[in-house]
Amino acid sequence: MLPIGAHLDHADPVAAARELGADAVQFFLTDPQGWTDPPERPDAAAIAASGLAVFVHAPYRINIAATNNRIRIPSRKLLASHAKGAAAIGARGLIVHGGHVGAGDDAAVGFENWRKLFERAEFEVPILIENTAGGENAMARSFDRLARLWDAVGEFGAGLCLDTCHAHAAGEDLAGIVDRVTAITGRVDLVHANGSRDEFGSSRDRHANYADSLLDPELIAAAVAAAGVPAIVETPVEGHAADIAYLRERLPE
């Protein structure tokens, strides 16, 4: 069975995952809205030895594509420090959003900035770039843009985190989505198996539990099965157990 879990509180993610009955877990190492380097964790060895499929989500403020040096350079440094922190706990990958350029900026500069990141640095864990829901200047919203991004970073072994809510919000049909995205990237490393509170093509990043989702949860389960990789639900916490159970019931043994 594929590892299925949830995004959980970082204070004691192993205990939280055990309580939920999850076999995968994702969490932040610091405040997701901050610029703080992660501290050493006293439970690092325990997390690494837990047997869970562990993933770390990088802070939201990171924008590798930015044309503004005061954003891009700190973003590179913060990504590197969180990759080091993720490696220390045995994480399988560090998820980071694709970012965006400013209004009126040439998108080609953003793709080149991503390329420069991998040309200039090596990371101790796979960097998993996540598709995003909205923004005309985003690097990884539409699959046309994702193709241009992978032209820039694919040769460096960049990984992909496929978010189902984000794809739905961006106007990408989930039917057959794994085949379409792997034709671009050659890989999917993790699925953020999220329902959506909003209609197709809304550009709104609002996750929903499957029972309340305007995105058909059967399509979410089909995407996880087709990808054949771990899945994390980032849905409201009160529905985590039901969402995980739904996926497990529909995945092959």
NORMOGI-V305145 format. One record per residue. N is the residue number from 0. RES is the residue in one small letter. PHI is phi in degrees with one decimal (* if undefined). PSI is psi as a letter, one per 30 degrees, with the letter a starting at -180 (NA if undefined). NEAR is the number of other C-alpha atoms within 8 Angstrom. Layout:
# NORMOGI-V305145
n=N res=RES phi=PHI psi=PSI near=NEAR
n=N res=RES phi=PHI psi=PSI near=NEAR
This chain:
# NORMOGI-V305145
n=0 res=m phi=* psi=k near=6
n=1 res=l phi=-64.0 psi=k near=8
n=2 res=p phi=-64.5 psi=k near=12
n=3 res=i phi=-125.3 psi=k near=14
n=4 res=g phi=-159.2 psi=a near=14
n=5 res=a phi=-144.6 psi=l near=15
n=6 res=h phi=-78.9 psi=k near=10
n=7 res=l phi=-127.5 psi=l near=10
n=8 res=d phi=-61.7 psi=k near=9
n=9 res=h phi=-80.7 psi=f near=8
n=10 res=a phi=-62.3 psi=e near=4
n=11 res=d phi=-146.0 psi=i near=7
n=12 res=p phi=-65.4 psi=e near=13
n=13 res=v phi=-66.2 psi=e near=10
n=14 res=a phi=-61.9 psi=e near=7
n=15 res=a phi=-64.0 psi=e near=10
n=16 res=a phi=-66.7 psi=e near=15
n=17 res=r phi=-61.5 psi=e near=9
n=18 res=e phi=-63.2 psi=e near=7
n=19 res=l phi=-80.9 psi=f near=8
n=20 res=g phi=77.6 psi=g near=7
n=21 res=a phi=-87.6 psi=l near=13
n=22 res=d phi=-115.1 psi=g near=12
n=23 res=a phi=-142.3 psi=l near=16
n=24 res=v phi=-150.1 psi=k near=18
n=25 res=q phi=-131.4 psi=k near=14
n=26 res=f phi=-159.7 psi=l near=12
n=27 res=f phi=-89.7 psi=l near=12
n=28 res=l phi=-91.4 psi=f near=13
n=29 res=t phi=-147.0 psi=a near=9
n=30 res=d phi=-56.7 psi=k near=8
n=31 res=p phi=-66.3 psi=f near=9
n=32 res=q phi=-99.2 psi=g near=7
n=33 res=g phi=-105.9 psi=a near=8
n=34 res=w phi=-117.3 psi=h near=7
n=35 res=t phi=-93.6 psi=k near=7
n=36 res=d phi=-70.6 psi=k near=8
n=37 res=p phi=-72.7 psi=k near=9
n=38 res=p phi=-77.1 psi=l near=6
n=39 res=e phi=-65.6 psi=k near=6
n=40 res=r phi=-100.9 psi=k near=5
n=41 res=p phi=-65.9 psi=f near=5
n=42 res=d phi=-98.5 psi=g near=6
n=43 res=a phi=-57.5 psi=e near=11
n=44 res=a phi=-64.2 psi=e near=9
n=45 res=a phi=-67.0 psi=e near=7
n=46 res=i phi=-64.4 psi=e near=13
n=47 res=a phi=-62.5 psi=e near=12
n=48 res=a phi=-93.5 psi=g near=6
n=49 res=s phi=-72.6 psi=f near=7
n=50 res=g phi=83.2 psi=f near=6
n=51 res=l phi=-77.1 psi=l near=11
n=52 res=a phi=-80.3 psi=j near=11
n=53 res=v phi=-102.1 psi=k near=12
n=54 res=f phi=-131.5 psi=k near=14
n=55 res=v phi=-117.2 psi=k near=13
n=56 res=h phi=-99.7 psi=k near=11
n=57 res=a phi=-71.9 psi=l near=13
n=58 res=p phi=-56.9 psi=k near=13
n=59 res=y phi=-66.6 psi=f near=8
n=60 res=r phi=-70.0 psi=f near=9
n=61 res=i phi=-62.7 psi=k near=16
n=62 res=n phi=-140.7 psi=i near=12
n=63 res=i phi=-66.0 psi=f near=14
n=64 res=a phi=-77.7 psi=f near=16
n=65 res=a phi=-55.0 psi=k near=14
n=66 res=t phi=-84.0 psi=f near=12
n=67 res=n phi=-82.1 psi=j near=6
n=68 res=n phi=-59.0 psi=e near=7
n=69 res=r phi=-73.3 psi=f near=6
n=70 res=i phi=-104.4 psi=e near=11
n=71 res=r phi=-65.8 psi=e near=14
n=72 res=i phi=-66.9 psi=e near=9
n=73 res=p phi=-61.2 psi=e near=9
n=74 res=s phi=-64.5 psi=e near=12
n=75 res=r phi=-61.9 psi=e near=11
n=76 res=k phi=-65.5 psi=e near=8
n=77 res=l phi=-68.6 psi=e near=12
n=78 res=l phi=-61.1 psi=e near=10
n=79 res=a phi=-63.2 psi=e near=9
n=80 res=s phi=-69.2 psi=e near=10
n=81 res=h phi=-74.5 psi=e near=13
n=82 res=a phi=-64.5 psi=e near=13
n=83 res=k phi=-62.7 psi=e near=11
n=84 res=g phi=-64.5 psi=e near=12
n=85 res=a phi=-66.7 psi=e near=15
n=86 res=a phi=-62.7 psi=e near=11
n=87 res=a phi=-65.3 psi=f near=10
n=88 res=i phi=-107.0 psi=g near=10
n=89 res=g phi=74.8 psi=g near=10
n=90 res=a phi=-67.4 psi=k near=14
n=91 res=r phi=-82.6 psi=f near=10
n=92 res=g phi=-176.5 psi=l near=12
n=93 res=l phi=-115.6 psi=j near=16
n=94 res=i phi=-88.6 psi=k near=13
n=95 res=v phi=-142.1 psi=k near=13
n=96 res=h phi=-70.8 psi=l near=12
n=97 res=g phi=-69.5 psi=f near=14
n=98 res=g phi=79.0 psi=a near=12
n=99 res=h phi=-158.4 psi=l near=12
n=100 res=v phi=-101.6 psi=l near=15
n=101 res=g phi=-76.8 psi=l near=8
n=102 res=a phi=-57.9 psi=k near=5
n=103 res=g phi=86.5 psi=f near=4
n=104 res=d phi=-79.9 psi=l near=8
n=105 res=d phi=-77.5 psi=k near=7
n=106 res=a phi=-58.7 psi=f near=9
n=107 res=a phi=-59.1 psi=e near=6
n=108 res=v phi=-66.5 psi=e near=11
n=109 res=g phi=-62.8 psi=e near=15
n=110 res=f phi=-63.7 psi=e near=13
n=111 res=e phi=-66.3 psi=e near=10
n=112 res=n phi=-63.5 psi=e near=12
n=113 res=w phi=-63.4 psi=e near=13
n=114 res=r phi=-61.3 psi=e near=10
n=115 res=k phi=-61.5 psi=e near=8
n=116 res=l phi=-55.6 psi=e near=10
n=117 res=f phi=-77.5 psi=f near=10
n=118 res=e phi=-68.3 psi=e near=7
n=119 res=r phi=-101.7 psi=f near=6
n=120 res=a phi=-143.9 psi=l near=6
n=121 res=e phi=-116.7 psi=k near=5
n=122 res=f phi=-120.0 psi=k near=9
n=123 res=e phi=-82.0 psi=f near=7
n=124 res=v phi=-134.2 psi=l near=12
n=125 res=p phi=-61.6 psi=k near=11
n=126 res=i phi=-93.8 psi=j near=12
n=127 res=l phi=-105.4 psi=j near=13
n=128 res=i phi=-81.8 psi=k near=12
n=129 res=e phi=-101.4 psi=k near=13
n=130 res=n phi=-66.0 psi=l near=15
n=131 res=t phi=-119.9 psi=l near=13
n=132 res=a phi=-89.3 psi=e near=14
n=133 res=g phi=-144.1 psi=a near=12
n=134 res=g phi=99.2 psi=j near=8
n=135 res=e phi=-65.3 psi=f near=4
n=136 res=n phi=-103.6 psi=g near=9
n=137 res=a phi=-75.6 psi=k near=13
n=138 res=m phi=-81.8 psi=f near=15
n=139 res=a phi=-136.5 psi=h near=14
n=140 res=r phi=-85.2 psi=d near=15
n=141 res=s phi=-82.9 psi=l near=10
n=142 res=f phi=-72.1 psi=f near=9
n=143 res=d phi=-62.8 psi=e near=6
n=144 res=r phi=-67.8 psi=e near=11
n=145 res=l phi=-59.3 psi=e near=13
n=146 res=a phi=-63.2 psi=e near=10
n=147 res=r phi=-67.9 psi=e near=9
n=148 res=l phi=-63.9 psi=e near=13
n=149 res=w phi=-71.3 psi=f near=10
n=150 res=d phi=-60.0 psi=e near=8
n=151 res=a phi=-84.8 psi=e near=11
n=152 res=v phi=-118.4 psi=f near=12
n=153 res=g phi=-58.7 psi=e near=10
n=154 res=e phi=-69.7 psi=f near=7
n=155 res=f phi=-94.2 psi=g near=7
n=156 res=g phi=82.1 psi=g near=7
n=157 res=a phi=-60.5 psi=k near=11
n=158 res=g phi=-101.9 psi=l near=11
n=159 res=l phi=-124.2 psi=k near=13
n=160 res=c phi=-107.3 psi=j near=14
n=161 res=l phi=-93.9 psi=j near=12
n=162 res=d phi=-98.7 psi=j near=13
n=163 res=t phi=-69.9 psi=e near=13
n=164 res=c phi=-63.3 psi=e near=15
n=165 res=h phi=-62.6 psi=e near=15
n=166 res=a phi=-63.0 psi=e near=17
n=167 res=h phi=-58.8 psi=e near=16
n=168 res=a phi=-65.9 psi=e near=18
n=169 res=a phi=-82.2 psi=f near=15
n=170 res=g phi=87.4 psi=g near=11
n=171 res=e phi=-101.3 psi=j near=11
n=172 res=d phi=-64.6 psi=k near=8
n=173 res=l phi=-75.8 psi=f near=11
n=174 res=a phi=-65.1 psi=j near=6
n=175 res=g phi=72.5 psi=g near=8
n=176 res=i phi=-65.9 psi=e near=10
n=177 res=v phi=-66.3 psi=e near=10
n=178 res=d phi=-62.0 psi=e near=7
n=179 res=r phi=-66.9 psi=e near=8
n=180 res=v phi=-75.5 psi=e near=12
n=181 res=t phi=-70.9 psi=f near=10
n=182 res=a phi=-65.1 psi=f near=7
n=183 res=i phi=-89.7 psi=e near=9
n=184 res=t phi=-99.3 psi=f near=11
n=185 res=g phi=80.2 psi=g near=7
n=186 res=r phi=-165.5 psi=l near=8
n=187 res=v phi=-133.3 psi=k near=15
n=188 res=d phi=-103.4 psi=f near=11
n=189 res=l phi=-158.0 psi=k near=11
n=190 res=v phi=-114.1 psi=k near=15
n=191 res=h phi=-86.8 psi=j near=12
n=192 res=a phi=-89.4 psi=i near=14
n=193 res=n phi=-111.5 psi=k near=15
n=194 res=g phi=-77.2 psi=l near=18
n=195 res=s phi=-129.6 psi=k near=17
n=196 res=r phi=-81.0 psi=f near=11
n=197 res=d phi=-124.2 psi=l near=11
n=198 res=e phi=-71.6 psi=l near=10
n=199 res=f phi=-55.1 psi=k near=9
n=200 res=g phi=76.0 psi=g near=9
n=201 res=s phi=-72.9 psi=f near=9
n=202 res=s phi=66.1 psi=g near=11
n=203 res=r phi=-104.7 psi=k near=9
n=204 res=d phi=-94.8 psi=i near=10
n=205 res=r phi=-128.1 psi=j near=8
n=206 res=h phi=-77.9 psi=l near=12
n=207 res=a phi=-136.2 psi=k near=13
n=208 res=n phi=-63.2 psi=l near=14
n=209 res=y phi=-61.1 psi=e near=10
n=210 res=a phi=-63.5 psi=f near=5
n=211 res=d phi=-113.3 psi=g near=9
n=212 res=s phi=-84.0 psi=k near=13
n=213 res=l phi=-84.7 psi=f near=9
n=214 res=l phi=-97.1 psi=k near=14
n=215 res=d phi=-58.2 psi=j near=9
n=216 res=p phi=-63.3 psi=f near=9
n=217 res=e phi=-63.2 psi=e near=6
n=218 res=l phi=-69.3 psi=e near=10
n=219 res=i phi=-64.3 psi=e near=14
n=220 res=a phi=-61.7 psi=e near=12
n=221 res=a phi=-65.1 psi=e near=8
n=222 res=a phi=-66.1 psi=e near=13
n=223 res=v phi=-63.0 psi=e near=14
n=224 res=a phi=-63.5 psi=e near=10
n=225 res=a phi=-67.2 psi=e near=7
n=226 res=a phi=-71.8 psi=e near=9
n=227 res=g phi=65.1 psi=h near=7
n=228 res=v phi=-130.5 psi=l near=12
n=229 res=p phi=-57.6 psi=l near=13
n=230 res=a phi=-129.0 psi=k near=15
n=231 res=i phi=-123.3 psi=k near=15
n=232 res=v phi=-93.1 psi=k near=13
n=233 res=e phi=-114.6 psi=h near=11
n=234 res=t phi=-87.7 psi=l near=11
n=235 res=p phi=-54.1 psi=k near=9
n=236 res=v phi=-59.7 psi=e near=6
n=237 res=e phi=-66.3 psi=f near=5
n=238 res=g phi=-108.4 psi=g near=9
n=239 res=h phi=-55.5 psi=e near=13
n=240 res=a phi=-60.6 psi=e near=9
n=241 res=a phi=-66.7 psi=e near=7
n=242 res=d phi=-65.9 psi=e near=11
n=243 res=i phi=-64.0 psi=e near=13
n=244 res=a phi=-61.8 psi=e near=8
n=245 res=y phi=-58.8 psi=e near=8
n=246 res=l phi=-64.0 psi=e near=10
n=247 res=r phi=-60.6 psi=e near=9
n=248 res=e phi=-66.8 psi=f near=6
n=249 res=r phi=-109.5 psi=g near=7
n=250 res=l phi=-97.8 psi=k near=11
n=251 res=p phi=-67.5 psi=l near=5
n=252 res=e phi=-65.8 psi=NA near=3
